[in-house]
């Protein structure tokens, strides 16, 4: 499989969301009767769209609001919420910085040490206000922060890095034993990120509750440009879904996969599920909510890296409330609002009663799907022409 790209060298063709389309079903369904729920561990959620662990997206109040709307928002334990007593003043600095200042400013802001007392405080604040406490950290701090978070009442713990593997080699530091860590935690553990069949199988053997799929597709991420790494999301999801299904046949354990990044509109989210995802994680779509702490700005977790930033601050604007972005009514014509309505309507049109059935939808390669017949939209920069 693959095409020749030079003498003695083959490369596999891979696909992203803009390269494919979903085929309507022979049977259609009332969208209101489509079941969008999914589960991680013993916890079930009606909204399969997760707000990503980015400082411009999630703070305590956002996490609580997202929980009450039926979903999950992940609080970044490596961010400003756990480094500063008053993160709002720091966020204001980030919002007002010029393009020339922002990278250096972020590097300086994120040099301040993480305070364990703030980890405990933020989790308890989320729980006290009736929210689901889901938090994330990098593997190097997972054992320490996982223990602290669990004792503070955390519901779900996410271990996230640019690339996660079971077989990480280092002479400089002790790498995290994922199997030992998952066994020690009494709450569901989500690990990310990965994009390949083999790595997915190995990570599923650790006892993980779910996996994050995607390297570099995020709106604020520059990993693909800085490191040259990444697999387009359609191919990454399909490959890892195949690994999930094989693991289920072998072990009778179903481990959900979560497409992470590359989805800014409802159509992309629908395609992610059709490719095999059980849930999706998005950042930029939620960074546009009036409740988001970034105030219309969005930046990734690797953006403030001290030596090799792999992200940038992007201006996404504030377009509506979190409820409008999730449930509508949509005030915009570009598919970035009423994401749940888009998902249910898509499920109705392909005849899928559940996410599992949506994963069986026929997919076609259609590179012209976004441009065919859209000449007026493109000329006027409205709808799909933006």
Secondary structure, DSSP 8 states (H G I E B T S, - for coil): --EEEETTEEE-----GGGEEE---SS---GGG-B--EEETTEEES--EEE-S-TTT--HHHHHHHHHTT-EEEEETTSHHHH-TTHHHHHHHHHH--TTTHHHHHHHHTTS---HHHHHHHHHHHHHTT---EEEE-HHHHHHHHHHHHHHT-SEEEEE-SS--S----SSS----HHHHHHH-SSEEEEEEE-SHHHHHHHHTTT-SEEEE-SS-STTB-HHHHT-----HHHHHHHHHHHHHHHHHHHS---EEEEES---SHHHHHHHHHHT-SEEEESHHHHTBTT-TTTTEE--TTTT-SSS--B--EE----B-HHHHHH-----SSS-S-HHHHHHHHHHHHT-SBHHHHTT--EEE-TTTTTTT-HHHHHHT-GGG-
